[in-house]
Amino acid sequence: MRILIAGMSYRSAPVAVRERYAVSAAQLADRDAKLVRSAGLDEGAIVSTCNRTELVGVSRAGDGALERMHRFLHAEIGDGSATATHVYELREGEAVRHLFRVAGGLDSMVLGEAQILGQLKLAYRAAVEARSAGPVLNRLFQRAFRTAKRIHHETGLGAASVSVARVGVQLAREIFESFAGKQVLLIGAGEMAESALHGLREAGASHPVVVNRTLAAAVELAGRHGGAARPIEALGEELARADVAICSVSVDRPLIGRPELERALAHRRGQPLLLIDLGIPRNVDVAVQALENVYVYDLDDLEATAERGRALRAAASDAAAAIAREEADRFLHWLAVLPHAATIRELRERLEALALDELRRSVSRADAQGGPAALESELERTAQAIVAKLLHQPLEQLRREAASGFAQYYAGALRELFGLEEEDP
């Protein structure tokens, strides 16, 4: 079995390309099932986050399957606009190590970002629902989750991690220095929105306004953080009052366009507006950037800010990377042994049966003779008999091969398998 990955991330493709290849959570299971069928995979799963879209496949077909995964990515997920430089491919050990690094937050825009683990779990659940995850992907994702847990508990990376949303808050704080007296608008009420809200409160913002398509979700989020909730219909009105607006809504097309902002700017009397767009696809139309006194930062723009945080987490990342490598090596060892699992199981069962048979005979003889001395003698004889039976067939084969001149190869294999010392020359 070969593990293959074809995809793109913030490292290889700009947000303008990535947003065309994003897969919503509601679409994942359906796309997983199609991926397995179209690419001829044994197992398959799609990982789609704000910073990456990756197809993970398990196949006996090798590069032929990888080529079909590329075609599926462009024809079924995206629009074909990505170039060869935007899409990467990873094979076997390289693919496993990559996924474990992703799970541990080592390949995130913000080093140590914890949110990626929840997104991986969502991708795994979708693959299970689609029945596109079999024994290999089940094991792969479970070990990836274990890796993330170890990194969180054994290094300082988890404690020091900052989500993409918080990097946006940090950027706003650098521009305004203080949130005192500033009106903050949060557009969206999901996990990323709440992460941003935590950061805003820590930075000194008070009474933020939450706007969301589902008012009940906005009310719940705002209520937990001392803010106010408004329906999505009030977005234009709130944009006219806000100093900072952080957007993190799942949309098919930009939620904030130039006409909406022009109407809001008419009431602002020249006051600047900072828009931090955390959405994929983007929530803010690129045409907005041409407006005076409007400053827009999207996920690509956050990379420079995130880079400064990476330097502070370098020591923790080394320890985390070592854990990811260790766990990946364990999984790859399991994967290498997997084709021989039936042989190993049959060998174990046969040897156990031989040993148990000898033990039963010894116990029967010891009972007949009576006494501790008789039992000790029988156990010693049993050990010798078990060893003799276990070695009978390999030694007979070694003797037969001696006549053909191949005995040295069998003897070498036995030394390797049983960890014997090398023979003196």
C-alpha positions as CSV (number, residue, x, y, z in Angstrom):
1,M,0.0,0.0,0.0
2,R,1.3,3.5,-0.9
3,I,0.2,6.7,0.8
4,L,-0.1,9.6,-1.6
5,I,-0.9,13.3,-1.2
6,A,-1.7,15.9,-4.0
7,G,-2.6,19.4,-2.9
8,M,-1.7,23.0,-2.2
9,S,-1.2,25.2,0.8
10,Y,-0.3,28.7,1.7
11,R,3.4,27.7,1.0
12,S,2.7,26.9,-2.6
13,A,-0.3,28.9,-3.7
14,P,-1.7,32.4,-3.0
15,V,-5.2,32.9,-1.5
16,A,-6.6,33.9,-4.9
17,V,-5.8,30.3,-6.1
18,R,-6.6,28.4,-2.8
19,E,-10.1,29.9,-2.5
20,R,-11.0,28.3,-5.9
21,Y,-10.0,24.9,-4.5
22,A,-11.7,25.1,-1.1
23,V,-14.2,22.4,-0.1
24,S,-16.9,23.2,2.5
25,A,-17.5,20.8,5.4
26,A,-20.9,19.9,4.0
27,Q,-19.3,18.7,0.7
28,L,-16.5,16.7,2.2
29,A,-18.1,13.3,2.5
30,D,-19.6,13.4,-1.0
31,R,-16.2,14.5,-2.5
32,D,-14.4,11.8,-0.5
33,A,-16.5,9.1,-2.1
34,K,-16.0,10.5,-5.6
35,L,-12.3,10.8,-5.0
36,V,-12.0,7.1,-4.3
37,R,-14.1,6.2,-7.4
38,S,-12.5,8.6,-9.8
39,A,-8.9,8.1,-8.8
40,G,-9.2,4.4,-8.4
41,L,-8.0,4.5,-4.8
42,D,-8.3,1.9,-2.1
43,E,-9.0,4.7,0.4
44,G,-9.2,8.4,0.3
45,A,-9.8,11.6,2.2
46,I,-9.8,15.4,1.5
47,V,-8.4,17.9,4.0
48,S,-9.6,21.4,3.3
49,T,-8.8,24.3,5.6
50,C,-8.3,28.0,5.2
51,N,-4.6,27.4,4.4
52,R,-4.7,24.1,2.4
53,T,-6.6,21.7,0.3
54,E,-5.0,18.2,0.1
55,L,-6.1,14.9,-1.3
56,V,-4.9,12.0,0.8
57,G,-5.0,8.6,-1.0
58,V,-4.1,5.0,-0.3
59,S,-3.3,2.9,-3.4
60,R,-1.6,-0.1,-4.8
61,A,-1.3,1.7,-8.1
62,G,1.4,4.2,-7.2
63,D,2.0,7.1,-9.6
64,G,-0.9,6.1,-11.8
65,A,-3.2,6.9,-8.9
66,L,-1.3,10.1,-8.2
67,E,-1.9,11.3,-11.7
68,R,-5.6,10.6,-11.4
69,M,-5.7,12.5,-8.0
70,H,-4.2,15.5,-9.8
71,R,-7.0,15.4,-12.4
72,F,-9.6,15.1,-9.7
73,L,-8.2,18.1,-7.9
74,H,-8.5,20.3,-11.0
75,A,-11.7,18.9,-12.4
76,E,-13.8,18.1,-9.3
77,I,-12.5,20.4,-6.6
78,G,-11.1,23.5,-8.4
79,D,-11.4,25.2,-11.7
80,G,-8.1,24.2,-13.3
81,S,-6.5,27.6,-12.6
82,A,-3.7,26.2,-10.4
83,T,-0.4,25.8,-12.2
84,A,2.2,23.0,-11.6
85,T,4.0,25.3,-9.2
86,H,0.9,25.6,-7.0
87,V,0.3,21.9,-6.6
88,Y,2.7,19.5,-4.8
89,E,2.7,15.8,-4.5
90,L,4.1,13.6,-1.7
91,R,4.7,9.9,-1.6
92,E,4.8,7.3,1.2
93,G,7.1,8.3,4.1
94,E,7.2,11.9,2.8
95,A,3.4,12.0,2.8
96,V,3.1,10.5,6.3
97,R,5.7,12.8,7.9
98,H,3.9,15.8,6.2
99,L,0.5,14.9,7.6
100,F,1.9,14.4,11.1
101,R,3.6,17.8,10.9
102,V,0.3,19.3,9.8
103,A,-1.6,17.7,12.7
104,G,1.0,19.0,15.2
105,G,0.7,22.6,13.9
106,L,4.3,22.5,12.4
107,D,3.1,23.3,8.9
108,S,0.6,26.0,9.8
109,M,0.9,29.7,8.8
110,V,1.1,30.4,12.6
111,L,3.4,27.8,14.0
112,G,1.7,25.6,16.6
113,E,-1.8,26.6,15.6
114,A,-4.2,24.3,17.4
115,Q,-7.2,24.9,15.2
116,I,-5.8,22.6,12.4
117,L,-6.3,19.6,14.6
118,G,-10.1,20.1,14.7
119,Q,-10.1,20.6,11.0
120,L,-8.2,17.3,10.5
121,K,-10.7,15.5,12.7
122,L,-13.6,17.0,10.6
123,A,-11.9,15.6,7.5
124,Y,-11.5,12.2,9.1
125,R,-15.1,12.0,10.2
126,A,-16.2,12.9,6.7
127,A,-14.1,10.1,5.3
128,V,-15.5,7.6,7.8
129,E,-19.1,8.8,6.9
130,A,-18.3,8.3,3.2
131,R,-16.8,4.9,3.9
132,S,-13.7,6.1,2.0
133,A,-11.4,5.5,5.1
134,G,-10.2,2.0,5.6
135,P,-7.7,0.4,7.9
136,V,-4.7,2.4,6.6
137,L,-6.3,5.8,6.8
138,N,-8.0,5.0,10.1
139,R,-4.6,4.2,11.5
140,L,-2.9,7.1,9.8
141,F,-5.3,9.7,11.2
142,Q,-5.4,8.2,14.7
143,R,-1.6,8.3,14.9
144,A,-1.7,11.9,13.6
145,F,-4.1,12.8,16.4
146,R,-1.8,11.1,18.9
147,T,1.1,13.0,17.5
148,A,-0.7,16.3,18.0
149,K,-1.6,15.3,21.6
150,R,2.0,14.5,22.4
151,I,3.3,17.7,21.0
152,H,0.7,19.7,23.0
153,H,1.6,17.9,26.3
154,E,5.4,17.4,25.9
155,T,6.5,20.7,24.3
156,G,5.7,24.4,24.8
157,L,4.4,24.6,21.2
158,G,0.8,24.1,22.1
159,A,0.8,26.6,24.9
160,A,2.5,29.2,22.8
161,S,0.4,28.7,19.7
162,V,-1.5,31.6,18.2
163,S,-4.3,31.0,15.7
164,V,-4.6,32.8,12.4
165,A,-7.5,34.8,13.9
166,R,-5.3,36.0,16.7
167,V,-2.6,37.1,14.3
168,G,-5.2,39.3,12.7
169,V,-6.0,40.8,16.1
170,Q,-2.2,41.3,16.6
171,L,-2.0,43.1,13.3
172,A,-4.9,45.4,14.3
173,R,-3.2,46.1,17.6
174,E,0.0,47.1,16.0
175,I,-1.8,49.5,13.7
176,F,-4.0,51.1,16.4
177,E,-1.7,50.5,19.4
178,S,-4.8,50.4,21.7
179,F,-8.4,49.3,21.3
180,A,-9.5,51.8,23.9
181,G,-12.4,53.8,22.3
182,K,-12.3,51.8,19.1
183,Q,-15.4,50.1,17.8
184,V,-14.7,46.5,16.9
185,L,-17.0,44.5,14.5
186,L,-16.9,40.7,14.2
187,I,-18.5,39.3,11.2
188,G,-19.2,35.6,11.8
189,A,-19.8,33.4,14.9
190,G,-17.8,30.3,14.2
191,E,-14.7,28.9,15.9
192,M,-12.3,31.3,14.2
193,A,-14.6,34.2,15.0
194,E,-14.5,33.2,18.7
195,S,-10.8,32.9,18.6
196,A,-10.6,36.4,17.3
197,L,-13.0,37.6,20.0
198,H,-10.8,36.1,22.7
199,G,-7.8,38.0,21.3
200,L,-9.8,41.2,21.1
201,R,-10.8,41.0,24.7
202,E,-7.3,40.3,25.8
203,A,-6.1,43.3,23.8
204,G,-8.5,45.6,25.6
205,A,-11.5,45.8,23.3
206,S,-14.8,46.2,25.1
207,H,-18.4,45.7,23.9
208,P,-17.6,44.3,20.4
209,V,-20.5,43.9,18.0
210,V,-21.1,40.4,16.4
211,V,-22.9,40.2,13.1
212,N,-23.9,36.8,11.8
213,R,-26.4,35.3,9.3
214,T,-27.9,33.2,12.2
215,L,-28.7,35.8,14.9
216,A,-29.0,33.2,17.7
217,A,-25.4,32.2,17.2
218,A,-24.3,35.9,17.3
219,V,-26.3,36.4,20.5
220,E,-24.7,33.4,22.1
221,L,-21.2,34.4,21.1
222,A,-21.6,38.0,22.1
223,G,-23.2,37.1,25.4
224,R,-20.2,35.0,26.4
225,H,-17.9,37.9,25.8
226,G,-19.8,41.0,26.8
227,G,-20.7,42.1,23.3
228,A,-23.7,43.0,21.3
229,A,-25.3,40.9,18.5
230,R,-26.9,42.2,15.3
231,P,-28.5,40.4,12.3
232,I,-26.6,40.2,9.0
233,E,-29.0,42.9,7.6
234,A,-27.4,45.4,9.9
235,L,-23.9,44.8,8.4
236,G,-23.9,48.1,6.4
237,E,-25.0,50.1,9.4
238,E,-22.2,48.5,11.6
239,L,-19.6,49.0,9.0
240,A,-20.4,52.7,9.1
241,R,-19.5,52.8,12.8
242,A,-16.6,50.3,13.1
243,D,-12.9,51.0,13.3
244,V,-11.9,47.4,12.9
245,A,-13.9,44.6,11.2
246,I,-12.7,41.0,11.3
247,C,-14.5,38.7,8.8
248,S,-14.6,34.9,9.0
249,V,-17.7,33.7,7.2
250,S,-18.1,30.8,4.8
251,V,-19.3,32.3,1.6
252,D,-19.5,31.5,-2.1
253,R,-18.8,35.1,-3.1
254,P,-17.5,38.2,-1.2
255,L,-19.8,39.3,1.5
256,I,-18.4,42.9,1.5
257,G,-18.1,44.6,-1.9
258,R,-17.2,48.0,-3.0
259,P,-20.8,49.4,-3.3
260,E,-21.6,48.4,0.4
261,L,-18.4,50.0,1.6
262,E,-18.9,53.2,-0.4
263,R,-22.3,53.6,1.3
264,A,-20.7,53.0,4.7
265,L,-17.9,55.4,4.0
266,A,-20.3,58.2,3.3
267,H,-21.2,58.2,7.0
268,R,-17.7,57.9,8.4
269,R,-16.4,61.4,7.8
270,G,-13.0,60.2,6.7
271,Q,-12.4,57.9,9.6
272,P,-10.1,54.9,8.5
273,L,-11.5,51.4,8.5
274,L,-9.3,48.3,9.0
275,L,-10.7,45.1,7.4
276,I,-9.1,41.8,8.4
277,D,-10.4,39.0,6.1
278,L,-9.9,35.5,7.6
279,G,-12.3,33.8,5.1
280,I,-11.7,31.2,2.4
281,P,-13.1,32.1,0.0
282,R,-12.4,35.7,0.8
283,N,-15.1,37.7,2.5
284,V,-14.0,41.1,1.1
285,D,-13.9,41.9,-2.6
286,V,-10.4,42.9,-3.8
287,A,-11.9,46.0,-5.4
288,V,-12.4,47.4,-1.9
289,Q,-8.6,48.0,-1.6
290,A,-8.9,50.9,-4.0
291,L,-11.1,52.9,-1.7
292,E,-9.6,55.8,0.3
293,N,-9.2,55.2,4.1
294,V,-10.0,51.5,3.8
295,Y,-7.2,49.0,4.7
296,V,-7.7,45.3,3.9
297,Y,-5.5,42.4,5.0
298,D,-6.3,38.8,4.0
299,L,-4.7,35.5,5.0
300,D,-1.7,36.0,2.7
301,D,-1.0,39.4,4.4
302,L,-0.9,37.7,7.8
303,E,2.2,35.6,6.8
304,A,4.7,38.3,7.7
305,T,3.2,38.8,11.1
306,A,3.1,35.0,11.7
307,E,6.8,34.8,10.8
308,R,7.8,36.9,13.8
309,G,5.9,34.5,16.1
310,R,7.7,31.5,14.6
311,A,11.1,32.8,15.7
312,L,9.8,32.8,19.3
313,R,8.7,29.2,19.1
314,A,11.8,27.8,17.5
315,A,13.0,25.8,20.5
316,A,9.6,24.2,21.0
317,S,9.3,23.4,17.4
318,D,12.5,21.4,17.4
319,A,11.1,19.1,20.1
320,A,7.7,18.9,18.4
321,A,9.3,18.0,15.0
322,A,11.2,15.2,16.7
323,I,8.0,13.8,18.1
324,A,6.4,14.0,14.6
325,R,9.3,12.1,13.1
326,E,9.2,9.5,15.8
327,E,5.4,8.9,15.4
328,A,5.7,8.8,11.6
329,D,8.5,6.2,11.8
330,R,6.3,4.1,14.0
331,F,3.4,4.3,11.5
332,L,5.7,3.5,8.6
333,H,7.0,0.5,10.4
334,W,3.4,-0.7,10.9
335,L,2.6,-0.1,7.2
336,A,5.7,-2.0,6.1
337,V,4.7,-5.0,8.1
338,L,1.0,-4.9,7.1
339,P,1.4,-7.0,3.9
340,H,2.9,-9.8,6.1
341,A,0.4,-9.6,8.9
342,A,-1.2,-12.9,7.9
343,T,2.2,-14.7,7.9
344,I,3.1,-13.2,11.3
345,R,-0.3,-14.2,12.8
346,E,0.0,-17.8,11.4
347,L,3.5,-18.2,12.7
348,R,2.6,-16.9,16.2
349,E,-0.5,-19.3,16.4
350,R,1.6,-22.3,15.2
351,L,4.4,-21.6,17.8
352,E,1.9,-21.0,20.6
353,A,0.1,-24.3,19.8
354,L,3.4,-26.2,19.9
355,A,4.4,-24.6,23.2
356,L,1.0,-25.3,24.8
357,D,1.0,-28.9,23.7
358,E,4.3,-29.5,25.3
359,L,3.3,-27.8,28.5
360,R,0.1,-29.9,28.8
361,R,2.2,-33.1,28.5
362,S,4.7,-31.9,31.1
363,V,1.9,-31.0,33.6
364,S,0.4,-34.4,33.1
365,R,3.7,-36.2,33.7
366,A,4.5,-34.0,36.8
367,D,1.1,-34.9,38.3
368,A,1.8,-38.6,37.8
369,Q,5.3,-38.4,39.4
370,G,4.4,-35.8,42.1
371,G,6.5,-33.3,44.0
372,P,8.3,-30.0,43.2
373,A,11.4,-31.7,42.0
374,A,9.5,-33.6,39.4
375,L,7.7,-30.4,38.2
376,E,11.1,-28.6,37.9
377,S,12.6,-31.5,35.9
378,E,9.5,-31.6,33.6
379,L,9.6,-27.8,33.0
380,E,13.3,-28.0,32.0
381,R,12.6,-30.9,29.7
382,T,9.6,-28.9,28.3
383,A,11.7,-25.9,27.5
384,Q,14.2,-28.1,25.6
385,A,11.4,-29.8,23.7
386,I,9.8,-26.5,22.7
387,V,13.1,-25.1,21.4
388,A,13.7,-28.4,19.5
389,K,10.3,-28.3,17.8
390,L,10.6,-24.6,17.0
391,L,14.0,-25.1,15.4
392,H,13.3,-28.4,13.7
393,Q,12.0,-27.1,10.3
394,P,14.4,-24.2,9.9
395,L,17.4,-26.4,10.7
396,E,16.2,-29.2,8.4
397,Q,15.9,-26.6,5.6
398,L,19.4,-25.3,6.4
399,R,20.8,-28.9,6.2
400,R,19.1,-29.4,2.8
401,E,20.5,-26.2,1.4
402,A,24.0,-27.0,2.5
403,A,24.3,-29.4,-0.4
404,S,23.3,-26.7,-2.9
405,G,25.7,-24.1,-1.5
406,F,22.9,-21.7,-0.4
407,A,23.1,-22.5,3.4
408,Q,25.1,-19.4,4.1
409,Y,22.2,-17.2,3.0
410,Y,19.7,-19.1,5.2
411,A,22.2,-18.9,8.1
412,G,22.6,-15.2,7.6
413,A,18.9,-14.7,7.6
414,L,18.5,-16.6,10.8
415,R,21.2,-14.5,12.5
416,E,19.5,-11.3,11.3
417,L,16.0,-12.5,12.4
418,F,17.1,-13.7,15.8
419,G,19.7,-11.0,16.6
420,L,22.6,-13.4,16.8
421,E,26.2,-12.2,16.9
422,E,28.1,-12.4,13.6
423,E,30.2,-15.5,13.1
424,D,34.0,-15.2,13.4
425,P,35.7,-15.2,10.0
